[in-house]
Amino acid sequence: EIYETYGTASVFTRGKYPTWAYGPEFFTTEVELVEAVNTIGSGDSVNGALTVAMLRGLSLKEAVAEAGAVATANALSLRPGTTIVTDEPCF
C-alpha cells in the first residue's frame, strides 16, 4: 500500500530473520547468521549503505543485499560505525 500510495519502496530489517522489501514487487533477502559482537548502529548502517547503493544505480534487490552485508560487518565490529567495506568512492 505504501508503494502504491506514495511511490516509494519500503525495506524492513528483522534482525536474524530475512529482510522484507517492497517496491514495486515484494521480495525477501536472507541474512548472514553471525555471532554478533555489537549491534549498535547496524540499522544506521543499513540505511546509509542502502542510500549509497541506490545512488550508485544498483537495483533495490542489489542495494538491500549490499546493505545487509554492511550491517553484518558492523555487527561484527566492537566499534560501531567504523567498518569500511570497500575503498571505492560512494558515487
Number of C-alpha atoms within 10 A of each C-alpha: 8 12 13 10 7 8 11 12 15 14 18 12 18 11 13 11 13 16 18 16 19 18 16 14 8 12 14 17 16 12 18 13 10 11 9 13 13 14 18 16 16 23 19 16 23 24 18 14 22 23 15 18 21 16 13 13 11 14 12 20 17 15 21 27 20 19 24 26 18 26 26 23 21 28 24 18 16 14 14 19 17 11 17 9 11 8 6 6 7 11 9
